[in-house]
Amino acid sequence: MAEGEPAPGCPGGRQRLPAFTWEVRANDRSYHRQVRKKFAFCLSKRKYSGNAIRTAKYNLLTFLPLNLYEQFHRMANLYFVFVILLQTFPEISTLPWYTLLFPLSCLLLIRGLRDLIDDIGRHRSDSSINNRPCEILAGRRFRWQKWRDICVGDIVRLRKDSVVPADLLLLCSSEPSSLCYVETADIDGETNLKFRQALLVTHQELGSEESMAAFDGESAGWGRLWPVPWDGFSLGNSLLPRPHQSSKRLAARGEPSGDLHFHFGNVSCPGLDSKIMRNSGKIKRKKTKLDQLMDRLVVVIFLVLLLTSLGLAVASGFWARTFQEKHSYLAALYEHTSPAQQAFLNFWGFTILLSIIIPMSMYITLEFIYLVNSCFINWDLEMYYGAKDIPAEARSTSLSDQLGQIEFIFSDKTGTLTQNIMSFKKCCINGTIYAWGWFFLPGKLIHKHQRFMSKKETEESFLLYLDEGRGHGAVVWLGGSVCNPRSSPADQLVYQAASPDEEALVLAASSLGYTFLARTQDSITIRELGRTRTYEVLAVLDFNSERKRMSVLVRDPQGTIRLYTKGADSVILERLQRRGRSESLTERALDRFAEETLRTLCVASREVSEPEFRAWSRRRGEAAALLQRREQELHGLYEEMERGLQLLGATAIEDKLQDGVPETIQLLKLGNIKVWVLTGDKQETAMNIGYACRTLLSLVLQTGEVLKEKKGWPWRWLCRDGAEAWQEQAGLVEKAFVELASSCQAVICCRVTPKQKALMVQLVKKHKKAVTLAIGDGANDVNMIKTADIGVGISGLEGLQAVQCSDYALAQFCFLQRLLLVHGRWNYLRICSFLRCFFYKTFAGLLTQVWFAFHSGFTAQPLYEGWFLALYNIFYTAYPLLSVGLLEQDVSAKKSLEFPELYVVGQQDKLFNYRVFGVTLLHGVGTSLISFYITLWAFEDHVGTKAVGDYESFSVTVALSALLSVLIVLSTQYWTVLSFLMVTASLLLFCLFSFLTQSADAFRIAPAIFRFPGELPWASPGPFPSLALLPGAVSHPGDHLFIATS
C-alpha cells in the first residue's frame, strides 16, 4: 500500500495515512533489509531493526571514554580536576600533585568497577535473552534458531508454554477457532490468560508448512506506538479490511503463550521496536532527604573554603607589606612581586591547601555503606516467605536511610492487605440473599433475620429460582465471556479467568448447575441444569478502570439478543430502567455484604431488538475504523448500549486479610506513621476492611460522626467516591484538604483510580513535605509506587510489574514493620552517625592547616606531609567510619519492635540537620585548636641536644594527636570485634605508611617526594589528645540522652 492512499475500511476514503507507515511483507527478508530511513543530515539507517536487544551501556571500546564522561558530569569531580590543574603551576602549588590525584583516582576506579560489574550483568542478561531458541520458517520447513536471528516478516511457530520472541500478527493456531491465550504480566501486571485470535482467512488458508512458505501476505500500519493499528492485510490478490480490534490479533514480545500445541505468527515489530521495549522507560532517580541536605552542605563548605582562602590571602598581603616595611634590607626578595600579587597567588594556594576539606571520599564510602546495608535487608531471614520461597529484596541501594524517615504509607487493598484469593460467598437475587448454608428471605432482610439450611437445601432453593427463568444465568455469561476452560488429566474443567473474581463467579455458577464448557471465536457453550446450549457472542464490551464494568451481547438459540452487564454497584444502579422494591432490597443487601468486608458486584441485563443491534453494530464498526478519537467514540457507543438495564442481582466475594496485617498497622501507628488505604472498592467495603486491619477504631467512628455534624462537608468529602471527590477538588484548596486528611487518625480513599492514587501521594509530598511510602502488588499501583519517595512492591498474584518498578520487594505486608522499624531506623542511625563522624574528623584533622597559616606568615605552607594528606581519608580514618556506618545500632531488633516510638527520631530529622552539622563543626574546630596549640606550646622555644623542635617533628606530632583524638571520640555505641579490628587497623596502617614514607631510605631514593625522613620515632602526642575529648564529653552524651528520651 502506498503512502497517502485511503485506508481500507474507512468510509469514503476520507481518512489518509500519515507520512510514517510500517509495512510488513511475509517471508521477504531482502525487502526489509534494504528499506532505510533518514537519520541525520545525509545519513540513513535501516528502518527495521533486528530482534536482538541491547540494554548494556558499554562495550570494550566505549567503556573507558563513556564512563569517564559520565563521572565527570558530577560537579565535585570537575572541581577536584580543577584543583589538580592548579597544582601544576609551581607559583601557587602548595601540595604535591598526588594528594588529590590519588584519592580521585581511587574514587573513579571504584565507581568505574561498580558500573562495569553492573554492565556485565546487563550483557549477560542480553545474551541470555538474545540466544533463546525459537522456530523460524526457513525455506519450506521450520528450523530452530535464536531470537537474535529473527527479522521483520519472518513466520515463527510457538509451542506450548513458550515465550513470544517478538511482536507478532497471529496467523493461526492448533485451536479449532484459532484462539490463542497469552499471559501479559510483564506488560500490564495481570497474570491471567488473555485471549488473542488470528484472522479467520489466514487460519483457513495457512494449514501447512508448504502454504506458509508460499505465503506472501502484506500488512500495513501507521504510527510508532504499539499496537500498530493495521490498515489492511493482503492475501494473494485480495486486500482484507482491517479488523475492528487489531490488538486482539497481536501478541506482544515477552508474553508467555498458553497451553495450546502450536501458534503461528508473522513478525511485525522485533527487538527495540516491540511494545515491551518501547514501554520500558527509565525510572526517575530518587534522592533522599539526607542526599539533598548533603548537596546543600557541600556548597556551604565550598563557600566557606573560598571565604577562608580569601581572608587568609588578604591577610597574607597585609603581612607581606608589613614585613617589607619592617625589614627593608630584604627588599630584594620582593622586587618581582607586590603584596597584591602575593595575595592573589596565596588565594589559589590556600584554595588548593584547603580543598581536601571537601569530602571527596565521603561519596564512595556512602555508596559502599548503602550497598552493604541493602545486603543486610536481602539476607534477613525474618523477612523470608518460606511458603513461596520469596526473600526480601532491596532493588535500590541508595534509599535505605530514608526507610527510617517515613511519615505516610499509601497502601493498596486487594493483594496487599488481602490475599487476592477470591471465593464466592453470597449473592442476592430479587431481594433474597443466597449463600452456602443459609439464606435470607426477602421480607426479613431488613430485620437481619436468617434461617440456616444445609448446602443441598440451599442449592435446591437457588436452582428452583433459576429454573423459573428469573436468574438467566448471568454469572456464567459474564464470567464465561472472559474465561478459558481447560480439561485436566482428571477430566475436570480448569478455568483461566481474566481475574480471580471472574474465576470465583464461574466456579460458583458451575456448582449450581450452570457449567461453562467452551468458548470459540464467536460462541459460548454452557450446560444449563443438564441441558447443553450454545450461544452466539455478538460483542464484548471490555472492562477498564474508567467504565468499572464489562458487558457481553449474545444471541440465544431462539434468536433473542440480550445484553448482560456486570460491574460496580455505583455504575450499574444508575443505569437501571426502574428502581422498585427488589432493587431497594438488593441495595440493602449490598450494604450488608460490604459490612462483612466482601467484594460486591451487580449484574444486570436487557433485551435488544434486532434493528437496534444492527444499527448499533454498524456504528461500532465505523467507530472502530477511525484513526482519531476511536476510544472516545467507542466509549460513547458503549454508554448508549448499557442503558435501561434490569437488575438481576448482586454477588459477594470474599478476599481474606493477609496474616499479620492488623498487628503491623498497629505497630506502624505507634511509630507515628499514618497509613492511608487507597482502594477501588465501595465505601462500606473499604471501611470494614479498615476495621478488620485496625486502620479504623470505634473511637475514630465517634470522632467522624461529630465531625460530620459540626463541620458538614469535610468528612463527607473524605468518604465520597473517588470520581466525585476529584471533580470537586477544583473548587477546594488542596492544602486545606491535605491538612484535614493528615490530621485524621486514619484515611481510607475508596473508588479511586490508579491516576488518583498517584495524585494523592503527590498532594501529600507537595503540601506536607513528608517522606512517603507506597505499597502495592498490581499494575494499577505502578504510578503510585513511582510517585512515592519509597516504592514497595508485593510479590503477589498480579504479576511482577509492581515489583519491577519498586525500590523494595516484599512477599507479605507484615514484613513492612521490620523493614521500617528495624532496618529503616538502623540505616538512618548509621548514615547520620557516619556523616557526623566524617565531618568531625575532617574538620578536626585538617583545620589545623588554617591555624598554622597564622604562624607561617600566611604563605599557604602546608602543615602536614603530603602523604598524610593523601592517605588520611582513605586508610587512616576510613575503617572506623565504616564500622559506624555498617554496624552501629542503639537498641536490638527486638527492642525496636517492642518500642516503635523510637522511630519518631528519624521523622523529625533529629540525628542530622543544620544544627547537628553546626555542633559538629564547632566540635571539630575545638579539637583542631587543642591538637595544634597544645602541641605548639610543647614544642615552642625548646633548644638543646635532646630537644625536638623542628617543623617536621611538630607536623607529625600534630597529625598523630589529631588522629588519636578522632579515633577515640568516635561516638560508637555498639562495639563488636570487627569494630575493634577496624580501629586497630587504622592505627597500624598509620604506623606502617608513616614508616615507609618517612624512612631514610625513601628519602635518599626520592627526596622531593619523601620529605620527612625518620620523624615518626620523635613524635609523641603525650596526654594532649585527652583534652580533645572534652568537647565530645559535653556534646555527645547529651545527644544520646535526648534521643533516648524522645
N, C-alpha and C positions, 0 to 999 in steps of 0.2 A: 504494500500500500504506500503510495507516495504521500509526502507531507502536504498537508492542506486539503486533502480530499475529505469529503463528508464521512463521518464515522458511520458504519453500518448500524442500522437500528435506530438512528437518530431521525426524527420526523423532519421531512423536508430537506434534510441535509444541511440544516442551518448551523449546526454546531461543527466547528472545524478543529482539527488537531493543532495543538501548539507546535512551535518550531521543533521542540525536542521530542523525538519519538524513540521508542525502544522496540526494535523489530527482532524477532527470533525465528530463525529458519531451522527446522528439524534436520538433523543429520547433515549439516553443512558447516563444518569447521572452517573451511577456507574462506567463506564469506565473512564470518565474524572476526577472523584474524586480520583481514585486510581493511576492515572499516576502521577509520581513525577520526578523531575529533581534535579541534584546535585546542592547544594547551596554553601557550603564551607566545605572543608576537607571531613569529612564523613557525613555531614549534608545534608539533602534534603528537598525540599518543593514542594508543588503542582505546577504542570506545568501550569495548567489552573486556573486563578484567578476567583473569583466571580464577580458579576456585581456591587456590592457596591463599591462606590468610597470614598476616604478619602483624602481631601485636608487640613484638620486641622493638625497642627503641634504637639499638645499636647493632653494628656488625664489627668485624675485625678492623676495618678501615676507619669507621666513623666513631668508634667508642671514645678514643682519646680526645679528638677535637670537639665532638658534641658534648661530652661530659664536662670538659673544662669550660666550654661556652655556657653550659647551664649553671655550673658552680660559680662562675664569675658574674652571674646575674644577681648574686647576693651582694648587697651593698657593703657588708662587713668585709668580704673577701677583697672587693675592689679597694677598700680603704687600706687594708694591710699591704696590698700590692703597691699602692701609692706610697706608703711609708717605707717599704723596701727600696723603692726607686729613690726616695730621698736619701737613703743610707748610702747610695752610690756616689754622692757628692762629698768629697773629703772636707769641704769647708763647714758643712753642717752635720756630718755624721758623728753621732755620739755613742753609738752601739755597734758592735760587729754585725755584719750582714746576716749571720746565721741565727741571731737571737730571735728574729721574726720569721726568717725563711724556713727554719727547721720546724717550728710549730705549724706554720701554714702548710708546709709540705705534708706533714702528718695528717692535718685536717683534710686536705684534698685527697690524700691517698685513702684514708679510711672511708670517706664518703664515696669515692670512686669505686672502691671494692664493694661497698654495700650496693651501689647501683649496678655493678657488674653481676653480683650474685642474683639480684632481683631479675636482671635481664636474661641471665642464663636460664632461670626458671621459666620466663616467658618464651624463650627459644624452645625449651623442651616441651612446653605446652603446645606451641605452634606446630612443632614437628609431630607430636603425638596426634594432633587433630588432622594435619595435612596427610599423614600416612595411614589414615584409616582405610580399610578396604571397602570397595563397593563394586557393583556390577554395572559396566557400561557397554552399550551396544557398539560393537566394533565389527564392521562388515555385516555378516548375517547371523552372528551369534553374540551372546553376552559373555564378556570376559572380566575377570577380577582385576581391577586396577585400584589406584589410590585416589583419594579425594582430590589431591592437588592436580590430577590429570584430567579432571572434568572441565569441559568447555561449554559455552553457551550453545544451545541447540542439541546437546547430547541427550540420548534417551537412557535412563537408568532404571534398574529393577531393584526394588526394595523387598527384602524378605521380612518374615515375622520378627517383630520387636527390634528392627534395625532403626538407625537414626537417619533422618533426611539429610543428605550431604549438601544440598543447595536448594534455593527456592525453585519449586517445580510446578509446572502446569500439569495436573493429573490427566492421564490419558485413559487408563483402565485399571482394573484390579481383578483379583480372583473371586471377589464377591459378585453374585449374580447381578445386582443392581449397580455395580461399580462404586459402591460406598467404600471409603477409606476412613480410618479413625486414627487421629494423631493426638499426642499429648503436648499441650502448649505451656507447660510450667515455666520454661525458660523465657517464654515470650510475654505471657500475661499473668504468670503466677498461679495458674489453675492446673491441678494435677489430673482432672477428669479428662476423658477422651472426648474430643470434638470431631464431628463427622465432616468429611470432605467428600465431594462427589465429582467424578470425572464427567466430561461431556458424553452425552448418550451416543453420538455418532462415532466418536473415537473408541468408545467401549465396544461398539458393534463391529467396527471395521478392523481394529487392531487386535486380532485374536491370536496371532502367532508371531514368531521372531522374523519370519520372512516378510510379513506385512509391515512390521515395524521398520525393517531395514529399507523397504521401499517407500516408507512414509516421508513425504516432503512438505508437510504442513508448515504454514507460516502464521505467526501471531504477531500482533502489534499492539502497543500501548503507548501511553504518554506520561510524562512526569518522571520525577526521580524518586518519589516516595513509594514504598511498598505498602499494600499490594498494587502492582501495576494494573490499572483499570483496562483490561484487554479490550481493544477496539474490535477485534474480529479474529476469526480463525479460519484459515483456508485449508481445505482438504481436496486435493486434486484441483479441479477447475471451479469448485463451488466455494463461495465465501459464506461462512456461517455467521449469523448475527451474534453479537456479544451477549453472553448470559447476563441475567439481571444481577445476580450475586456473584461477582467474579471472585471474591475472596474465598467462596466455598469451593472453587476449583483449584486453589493453590495450596501447596504445603510448604511451610517455611523451613529453612535450614535450621537444624538443631532439634526439630520436633521428633520425638520417638514415635514410630509408627505403631499401629495396633497389632493385633494378633492374626491378621489375615495372612495367607500364604505368600501372596505376591501383590506388589503395587508397581505400576509403571508410570513414569513421568518424564516430561520434556523440560530440560534445564532452562529456566528463564533468567534468573539473576544469581550468578555464582559469587562466591568469595565475598569481597568487600562491598559488592552491590546488593547483597542479600539483606533481608529485613533485620535480622538479629545483629548484623554488623553495623548497619546504618543507625540502629537504635541504641547501640552500646556507647552512649555519651559518657563523658568524663564526669565523675562526681566532684563537686566543688570542694576544695580543700578547706577543712575546718580548723580554726585556731582557737585555742583555749584562752581563758581569761589571763592565765599566767603568761602565755605567749604574748598577748597584746601588751600586758604590763611590762614585760621584759623589753619589747621593742621600744617602748617609751623611755624606759630607764637607760637603755644603751645610748639613746640620743641625748639624754640628760648627762650621762657620764662623758660623752664626747664633747658636749658643750662646756662642761666643767674643765675638761682637759685643755680645750682651746683657751678658755679664760685663764686657767692657771699658767699655761705656757706664755700667754700674752703678758700676764702680770710679772712672771719671772723674767721675761725678755725686756720689759720696760725697766725692771729693777736692775738688770744687767747693764742697760745703757746708762742709767744714773751712776751705778757703781763704777763703770769704766771712766766716766767723766770725772768723778771724784778722785779716782785712783790716779788719773793723769795729772790732775791739778796738784795732788799731794806729792806725787813722785815725778816731778818734771824731768828728772835726769833719765827717766826711762821712756822719754817721748819717742825715741827712735823705734820702739816696738810698735807704736800705734800710728806711724806715719802713713800707712796704706789703708787704714780702716778708721772710720769715725765712730763715735758712740752709737749713732743711729744705725750705721751698718752692722755694728756688733750686735745691737739689739735685734735687728732683722734676722741675722744668722742664728742667733741664740733662740729665737722663737721657733724656727724649724728644728733646731737641735733639741729643745725641750719637748716639742711635739713627738719627735722620734723616741726620746727617752721615756716619756710617759705613755706612749702608745700601748705598751704592754698591759696597762690597766684595763683597756678594752678587753672584755672576756672572750677572746678568740676560742680557747679550748672549751669554754662552757657549753657551746652548742653541740659539739661532738660528744662530750661527756653526757649531756642530757639525752641525746639520741640513744646512746648505749643504755642509760638507765631506763628510758621508756621501753626499749626493746626487751630488756630482761624482766621488767615488771609485767609486760604483756605475756611473757612466757609463764610467769607465775600464775596468771589467770588461766592460761591454757592447761597448766599442769594441776590445777586444783581439782582433786577427786570429789570434793563436796559439791561441785557443780557438774559432775558427770552423770548423765542419764543412762543408767545401765540397761533399761528396758529396750532402748533403741540404739545403744552404743553411740551416743552423741555426747562429746565433751563440749565444754565452753570454748569459745574461740574469740580471741581478740584480733579482729580483722584490721583494725587501725592501731598502730603502735605509738601514736603521738597524742593521745587524748586521755591517758589513764589518770592524770591528776584531776581532770575535770569530772571524773566519776565521783569525786569526793565533794563536789560543789552543787549537785543537782537540787533544784528547788521545786520544779514542776515535772511530773510524769504524765504523759499523754498516752493512754493505753487503748488499743482496740479491744473489743469484747470477744467476738467469735474466733476461736482458735488461739487466743492469747490468754484471756481469763478462763475460757471454757475449753473443752477438749475437742470441739469440732467433730464430734461423733454423734450423728443425729439418729434419733429413734422416734418413731411415730407413737404418740401417747393418746391423743384425743382428737375428736372432730365434732363439729356442730352442724347439723343439717335440719333445716326447718325449725330451729329453736331447740332441738333435742341434742344434748351432748352425749356422744358415744365414746367409750374408752374400754380398754381391756379390763374386765372385771366389774364394771359398773357403768351406769348412765343416769343422766338427769332427765326427768320428764319436763316437757315444755312449761306446764303450769306451775311447776315447783322450782323453776330455775331461780326466780327472784328471791325465794326464801332459802336458797342454797340447801335444798333437801335432796338426798340421794338414796338410791336403793342399790345394794351390791348384788351382782349377778356373777355367774360363772362365765368363763370365756366363751364357752359353747353357746350359752343363752344370749350373750351379747352379740355374737356373730349371727345367730339366727334372727335376732331382732333387727340388726342392721341390714342383713340380706333381704329380709321381708320388705324393708323400706325401699331398698334399691330395686327389688323385683317389681314393686308397684310403679316403677317408672319415674320416681321423683328424684333420684340421685344422679342419673345419667352417667355414672362412672367417670366424672370429670377428672378425678385424680389420675386415672390411668391415661386420659388424653394428654394432660399437661406433662405428666412425668414421661410418658412414652414418646412424646414428640422430641425429647432431648436425651432419651436413653438408648442404650445399645445392648440388647440381650446376647448372652453367650451361653453355650452348653458346656458344662463342666464334665470332667470324667465320670462323675456320679450321675450324669444325666439330669442335673439340676440347672435351672436358669440362673446365670450370674449377670448382674446388670452393671454396666459402666455408665454412670449418670453424669449430667452436666454440673451437678453439685451434690453434696451429701443430703440436702433437703429433698431433691428430686428422687434420689435413690430410696430414701425413707418412705416417701409417698407411694412409690410404685410397689415396694415390698409390702406395705400395709394393704394396698388395694389387692395385691395378689393373694394375700392370706384371707381376704374376704371374698374371693371368687372372681375377681377381675384381674386376669393374668395377661400381662403384656408379653406377646410371643415374638414378634418380629417387626422390623422396620425396613422398608425399601426406599427407593428414591422418592416415590410418590404415594406410599401406602403404609398403613399400620395395621397389624393383625393382633386381635385381642380375643381371649377366651372369656366370655361373659357368662358367668353362672353355668358353665358347662357347654355353652354354645360358642363356636368359633366364628368370628365375624371379621371381615376386612373392610377398612375404611380408607377412602382416598384423601390424602393430605393435599389441600389446595394451597395453603400458605402457612408459614410460621413467622410470627411477629416476635422477633427475638427480644430477650431481656437486656436492659442496660441500667446503669445506676440512676439515670435521669427518669426513665419510664417507670422503674420499680415494678414492672410486671412483664409477662410474656403471654402470647396468645397463639392459638392454632385454629385454622379454618379447616373443617373436614366435611366430607360428603358421606353419609351413611349408605348402606345397601339399598335403602328405599329412595335414595336421591335427595334427601333433605340436607341442606347445608346448615351447619351450626358453627358458631364461634365459641371457643372455650378460653377463658382468661383466668390467670392466676397471678396474684401479686399482693403487695402490702395493702392492709385494710384502708389506709388513708387515700389510696388512689382508686381502689375498687368501689368503695362505698359512694364516692362522689360521682361515679359513672353509672349508678343504678337507675333503672327506669322509674321505680317507685320505692317508697320506704314504708313498709307495713309492720304488723306485729312480729312476723317472723324475722324481719331484718333487725328490729329493735332487740329481740331476744338474742340474735346472733351477735350483735354489738356487745351486749352484756356478757355473753359467753367469751368474747374476745378479751374483755377486761379481766374476766376470771382467769383465763389462760395466762394473761400477762402477769397477774398476781402470783402465779405459780412458776414464774420465770421461764415460760415456754415460748418458743418462736411461733408466731402466728402468721397465717396466710389465708386470704379469702379466695374463693373460687366462684366464678360467675359465668353465664353463657347467654346467648341469644340466637334466635333463628334468623338466617339471612336468606333473602329471596334470590332466585336465580338472576333476574335482571340487575338487582343491586350488586351482586357479586361480580357479574360480567363487567359492569361499568367501573367498579372499583378496581378490578384486576387490570383492566386496560389502562387506567390512570396510573396504577402502580408500575406497570411496565414502562410507561413513558417517563415516570419519575426516576426509575432505576437506570434509564439510559442517559440521564442528564450528566453533563460534565461539571456543572456548578450547582450548588445548593441541593445536591442529591439527598443528603441526610435530612435537611430541613423539610423537603417535600415529602419524603417517605414518613417522617415523623408526623406530619400533618395528616397523611392518609391513615396512619395507624390510629391516631386520635379519633378520626371520623368513624372508623370501623368499631372501635371499642366504646361505643356509647349505647345507652338504652339497655344495659345489661340486667339480667335477672340473677339475683344472688342464689347460689346453690348451697353454699355452706362455708365453713372455715375449718382449718386444720391447725393442730398444735403439735409441735415437735420439740423434744427435749434435747438440750445441749448442756451436759453437766459441767460444773466447775472443775478446773484442774486441782490437783492435790496441793495444799499449802497456800492457796491464793488468799484466803481471809487472814491467815497469820502474817503473811508477807505484807499485805496492805496495812495491817495494824502496826507492824514494826516501822514501816516507812512513814506513817503518820506521826509516830512518836519521834522520829528523826526530823520532824518539821518539813517533810516532803509532801507536797499536795499532789494527790492522784486524781487526774481527770479521766473519765471514761468516755470515749467517743465511739458511738455505735450507730448503725443504721436501723436498729430495731425501734419499735414504738416506745412511747414514754413509759408506759406501765411495765413493760418487759425490762427496759433499761433500769428503772428504779428498783425493781425487785431483784435484779442481778446485783444492784448496788447494796441492797440489804444482805444478800447472801454472801457477798465477799467483804462485808464490813466497810464498804465505802460510805454507806449511809447508816446512821444510827437513829434510834427513836427520838433522841434529843434534837437531831437535825430536822426531823419532820416537824416537831413542835415549833422550832425556830422558823422554819419555812412557812408554816401557817400564819404565824404572827407577821412575818414579812409580807405575806400576801395581803393580809388585812390592812396593814399600815401603809405600805409603800405602793401596793397595787401592781403596776406594770413590771417592775424588775424581776420578781420571782416567776411570773408567767413567761417573761421573755426567755429566761433560762430554761424553762421546761417545754417550750414550744418545739415544733418540728424544725429541723434544720433549714428547710426551704423558706418557711415563713420568717425565721429569725434573720436570715441573711437579706431578705427583701426589706425588712425594717431597719437593717443596720445602717442604710444610707441616712436615715433620719435620727440616728443615735450617735452619740460621741463614743468613739472606740475606746478611748481612755477610761471613760466612765464605766463602760461595760467590763473592761479588764479589772478595774479596781473593785467593782462589785463582785465579779466572779472569784477573784483571788481572795476576797475577804470571807468567802463561804468556806465551810469546813469540807464540803465535797461538791464537785461539779460533775454532772453527767449530761452529755450532749447526745440527744437522740435524733434519728432521721438525718444524720449528716452524711454528705457525700465525701469521696476521697479528697476533692479540692477543698472542701470546708474544713476537713481535718488539718490540712497543711496551713490554711488561713488562721485557724485557731492558734496553732503553735506560733505562727508569725506574729500575731497580735500580742501574745504574751512576751515574746522576745523584744518586740518593739517598745512596748509601754512599761514593762516591768524590769527590763534589762536583767532578766533572770536566766540562769542556766537551765535549759530544758532537755528532757529525755523523752523520746517517742519509742514505743514498743509495739510491734505488730507482727503478723505472720503471713499476710497475703499481699497480692499485687496492689490492692486498694489502699495499702498502708505505706507504699513506697514514697509518695510525696511527703507524707508526714515524717517519715524516717529521715529523708534527705534534708528537710527543713529544720529539724531539731538540732541542737548542739551535739547531742549524742543520740545515735540511732541504734536500736537493739532489735534484731530480727529473731523471731521464734522459729525454730526448725519444726514446723508443724505439717499439716496435711494439705496446705495450699501452695505447694511449690517452694522454690528457693529464691524467688526474686527479692523478697523482703530481706532474706539473709545476705544475698549478694550485694544489696545496696546499703547494708548496715555497717556500723562500726564494731559492734559486738554481736555475737550469735550465741543464743542460749537454747536449751531444749525445753525448759519449763519456766513459767513466770516466777515460780517461787525462788529460783536461783538469783533473781534480781536483788534480793535482800543481801546476799553475800557479796555480790558484785559491787554494790554501792557501799554498804555499811562496813565491810571489811576491806576489800581490795581498793575501793574508791577512797576511803578515808586514809588508809595506809599510804597509798600512792601520793595523795595530796600532802600528807605529812612529810613524806620522804623528799618530794620535789622541793617543797618550801624549805625544809632543813638544809638540803643541798645548796639552794640558792643563797640562803643566809650565810652558810659556811664559806661558800665560794667567794662572795663579795667581801666577807670579812677577811679572809686570808689574802685576797688581792690587795685590799686597802692596807692591811697590817704589814704586809711584806714589801709593798712597792711604793707606798707614800714616803718612805724614808728617803727616796730619791729627792723629794721636794725639800725636806729638811736639810739634806746635805747641800743643796744649792745655796742655802744661806751661809754656809761655811766654806764655799768654794768659789766665791766671787761671782756667783750666778753664771757660771761658764758652761752649764749643761754637761759637766763632768759626771759620768755615771759612778754611783757608789759601788754597785756590785760588779763582780766579774761577769763577763758576757755569758759564760757557760751556766752560771747560776740563773741568770735571767731566762736563758733558753730552756732550761730543764725544770724551772720552778713549778710551772703549771702542768707539766707532763708527767714527771716522775716524783718530785719531792712532795707534792700536796695532792696529787690526783687520787691515790689509792684510799686514803682515809675518807675523802669526799665520796668516793664510790661506795664505800661501806655504809655511809649515811644514806645515800640515795637508793641503795638496794635492800638494806637490812633493817633500817630504822622502824621502830614501832613503839607506841607508848603503852598500849594495852594489847592483850592477846585477842585472837579472833573470837573466842568465846565471850570475852567481856565486851567486845564491840557489838555483838548481837544482843547481849543482856542489857546494855546501856546504849540504845540507839540515839539518845540525846547528845552523845559525843559528836554526832555528825554535824551539829549546828556550826561548829568551828569553821568548817570549810565553806559553808553557805555565806558566812559573814566575812570571809577573807581575812581571818584573824592571824593566820600564820605568816603571810607575806603580803605586804601592801606598802604604800609610801611611808607610813610611819615606821614599820619594821625596817624598811630599807634605810631610813634616816638614822635609826638607832644603830643599825649595823655599821653604817658609815662612821658614826661617831665612835663606836667601839673600835673599829679598825684604825681610825686616826689616833685614838688614845694609845692603842697597842704600839703603833709605829713610833709615836713620840717617846714612849717609855723605852722601847728597844733601841732607839737611836741615841737619845740624850743620856741615858744611864751609861751606855757603852762609851759615849763621847767623854762623859765625866771620868770614867775609869781609865781612859787612855790619855787624857789631856795632861800635858806638861810632865810626862814621865820620861826621865832620862836615866842613863846608866847602862852598864854592860848587861844586866839581867832584865831590863825593862823592854817591853814590847810596845812601841808607839807608832809604828809605821802605818801607812794608808792601807796596805794590803791586809795586814792582820786586823785592823779596825773593820774593814769591809767584811771579812769572813766572820768576825765575831758578831756583827750586827745581823748578818744573814742567818747564822746558827741560832741566835737569840730569837729572831722573828719566827724562824721555822719551828723551834720548840714551843713558842707561845701558841702558834697556830694549831699544832698537833694536840696540845694539852687542852686548849679552850674549846675544842670541838664539842658541841652540845649533843653528844651521843647518849641516848637513854637506854638503848637495847644493845648490850655488848655480847658479841659472840666470839668464838675462836677466830673466825675469819676477820672480824673487826680488829682484833689484836694483831693478827698477822699483817694486815694492811698497814697499820700504823708502824709496826716494826719494819716492814719492807720500805717504807718511805725514809726512815732514818738510815737504814742500811744502804739504800740507793744514794742518799746524800753523801754518806761517808765514802762509798765506792767511787762515785763520779768525781767527788772532790779530790780523792787520792789520785785518780787518773788525770784529771785536768790540772792539778796543782803540783804534779811531780816535777822534779828537776830534770828528769829525762825528757818529759814532754816539752819543757821549756827550751832545752837545748835543740830539740828537733824543729820546733816552730815557735820561736819566741813571740812572734806577732799574734799568734792565736792563743797560746797558753801563757798568760802574763803573770800569774800568781804562783810562783814556784815555792812549794814547801811551806805554805802558810797555815794549813789546817791544824797541825800539831800545836801551834801557838795560840789558836783561837779558843777561848774559854768563856762561855756566857755567864758562868757563875750563877748567883741567885737571881739575876735580873729578870729572867722570864717569869718568875713568880709574881713580880709586880704587875706584869701584863694580865694576870688572872683577875685582878681586882675589878676592872670594868665588867668582865663576864660574870663574876660572882654577884655583882649588883643587878645586872640586867636579866640574865638567863633564868635563874630560879624564879624570879617574879613572873616571867613569861609563862613558865611551865605551870606555876600555881594558878595563874589567871586562866589558862586554857583548861586545866583540870576542873576548876570550879565552874567554868561555863557549861 
